[in-house]
Amino acid sequence: METIPSNLAGKVVLVTGAARRLGAGIARYLAARGARVAIHYGSRAAEARDTAAACGGVPVFQADLSRVPEIAGLFARVEAHFGRLDGLVNNAARFTRFDPLKITEADWDYIHDVNLKATFFCCQEAAKRMQAQGGGRIVNISSLGALRPWAEHAHYCASKAGVVMLTRALAKAWAPEISVNSVAPGVIPFEEIGAPDVQDFIRATPARRAGAADEVAEAVAFFLSATTFITGQVVAVDGGLSQR
C-alpha cells in the first residue's frame, strides 16, 4: 500500500461498516494517507479482513451496531488498542425498499436502529473520548436520500435526513473541541451499476456519470483534517444531482 503525504498521518480513525463497498473504499483512502484505521464490521468477517489487509494490516473490530451495549464495547476495544481516537466515520447503514403503505414496525426499526440510532450512539461514544483528549473530528455519511424524497424509501430517507439534523445539533453541542460534519453521497454504484434504476439516476446526474468511492472518501478526508471552524456542514458528493 502506497502512502500519500497527508496531515492525517498518525491519526486514529474508526470507520464503521468498512468491510465492503463505500466503507471499504473510505478506509483504504484514509490508510493511504497515513491514518491509523480501525475497521469495523457487523457480519462480513472475511471481507473485513481483506479490507484490513489492503489498508496495510490494520485491526478489525466486530460489533452489532443495532445494540447499544455492543457500540460501547466497540469503542472501548478501539481505545484499548490505539490509546486514543482522533476521528470517526459513521458509514454503517442499511437500505431497503417498500411501498410506504406496507412498511411494518419491524421494517422501520431495521433501518433506523443502524442508520440513525447507532449513528447517534457512535457519535456519543466518540465524543466522550475526544473531549477527554482535547478534540477530534466526526463525519457522518448521510445520503442523497436525505436531501431528495424517494417514494419507495420513505423510512430510509427519514433516517438519513435525521443524520443530517443530528450532525448539525451535535456540531453545536460539542463545539469548539469536536467538529461534526456530514457527507451525502449521490450515485456511487458497485455491483449494481447495470440496474435500470441506477442508470436512470446516472442519466439525471448533471455530471453525466456515476461517482466513485474515492470521491466520497476525499470529502471525508477533508472533514477529518480541516479546521474545527468548519462544523455542522453537509457536502453532497453527487455530481450535482441534488440540485435538479
N, C-alpha and C positions, 0 to 999 in steps of 0.2 A: 504493500500500500504506500503510494507516494504521498508525502506530507507537504502541504502548501503553506507557506508562512502566513500566519494569521494571529490576531490578538485573542483568538480562542485557545491558543496553545496553553495546555495545562489545566484548562477549566474543566471541572467535573459536570457533565450534563447527562441527566436521565431522560431517555426518550421512551415513552410508553407506546405499546403496540408496535415495536420495532422489528418484529420477526420478518415482516414481508412488506411488499408494496411501498406505500409512501413513507411509513415509519422507517423501513429499512433504508430507503433512499436518503432520508434525513440523517440517519445515524452514520451512514457511510460518508456523506458530505462533511459532517461535523468532525468525524475522526480524521479525514484527510486534511483538515485544517488544524489538527493538533489537539482537539478536545479529547478529554478522557471520558469516553462514552460508556454509559451503563445501559444495557439492552434489557428492556422489559418485554415479557411475552405472557400471554394467557395460557394457550394450549399448544402452540406450534413450536415445540422444543427444538426439533431438528432444524427448522428454518431459522430460529433464533440463533442457534449455534453457527449456522452458515453466515448469517449477518455479522455475528461477533468475529468470526474468522476474517471476513472481508474488512472489518474495522481494525485489524491488527491483533486479534486475540483478546478482545475486551470481555469483561464478565457479563453473564446473563443472569436475570432475576425473574422468577416466575411469581405471578400473583393474579388472582381473580379480582379484577377491579370493581366488580359489582358488589363486593363485600368490603365494607369499610375497614374491618379489622385486618384484612389482608393488605389493604393500602398502607396502613400504619406499619405493618411488618415489612413491606417492600422498602419503605423509606428508611426504616431502621437498619435493614441489611445493607442498603446502598451507603448509608452513612458509616456503618461499621467497616465496610470495605475501603472506602475512599477517605474517610475522615472529614468530609465536607460535601456541600452541594452548591455549585455555582449557578446551574441552570436546569430548568425543567421544560421539556417539550411534551405537552399533553396532546398526543396524537391518537391514542387508542379510541376506537369508535365502532359502532355497529350501524348497519344500514339495512332496512327492509322496505318493501313497497306494498301498500294496501290501499284499497278504496277506503276513505275515511269512515264510511258507514259500517265498515267491517272490522275496524280496529278494536281489539279487546283490551282489557286492562293489562293482561299479560304482554300483549304486543307493545303497548305504551311503556310499561316498566322495562321491558327488554332493551329498548332504545335508550330511555332516559337514565337507567341505572349506570350505564357506562358513559354515554355521551355528555351528560350534564352532572349527575350526582358524583360520579367518580372524578370528573374534571375538577369539581369544587374541592373534594377532599384531598386530591393530589396537590392542588394549589395550597391548601391549608397545611399539609404536612411539609411541603417545600418551604413555605413562608416561615414556619416555626424555626427551621434550621437556618434559613437565610438571614432572618432577623438576628439570631444569636451570633452569627459570624460577621454581621455588618452589611449585608446586602446580597443581591442576586437578581436573576432575570427569569421570568416565566413567559413562555409562549404557548398559547392555546390554539390548536388547529380547529377552526370553525369550518365553514363551507359556503360555497355559492348558495346552498340551500338556506343559509341564514339570512341572505340578502334578497333572494328572489323566491316567491312561493312556488312550490311544486304540488300539484293537486293530489297526487297519489303518495306523497311523502309528508303529509301534514305533521305527523308525530316526529319525524326526523328533522324537518325544518324548525319545528318548535324547540327541539333540543339544541340545535346549533345556533338558533337565534338567542337562546338562553346563554350559550357560551359567550356570545358577543357582549351581552349586557353584564354577565358575570365578570368578564375581563375588565370592563370599564369600572365596575363597582370596586373590584379588588385593587385596581390601579390607584384609586383614591384612598382606599383603606390602608394600603401598605407603602405609599409614598412617604418619604423620598428614597428609602433604602432599596426597595424592590420595584422593578418595572414589570408590568403585566401587559402584554400585547397579544394580538391575535392575527393569524394568517388564514385567509379564506381562499382555499384552492378552487379553481374552476374545473374544467375538464382535464383530468390527469388519468387517462386510462392505462390499464395494464393488459391483462389477457383479454379484456372485453372490448378492445379497440374496434373490432369489426361490428359490434352490436348496432342495430339500426338507430336506437335512441341516442347512443353515443355519437354516431355520425351526424345525427340531427343537431346535437349541441355544437359539434365542431363547425358545421356549416353556419350556425348562428353566431359563432365567435368572431368578433372583428379582426382578430389576429389571423383568422383563417387556418388555424391548426390547433391541435391539442397541446397541452402543456406537458412538461416532464417533471419528474420528482426533484431533479436538481434545481429547477426554477423555483419550486416551493421552498426547498432547503436553503436557497440563497436568501430568501426573505427571512426565514427562521434565524439563520446565522447573523443577519443584520441586527435583529432584535436582541439576540443573545450577546452581542458585542457593542451595541450602541449605548450612548449616554442614557442614564436613567431619566433625563429630561424628556425623553420620548417614551411615553407611557399611556396606556388606555387607548391605543390606536388599533385599527383594523385595516390590514392591507389585503386587497383582493388580488390574487395571482391567477388571473382568469382570462387573459387576452382581451380584456375589455367587455366580456360577456355580461357582467353585472350592470353595465351602463346601457344595455339595449332595452 
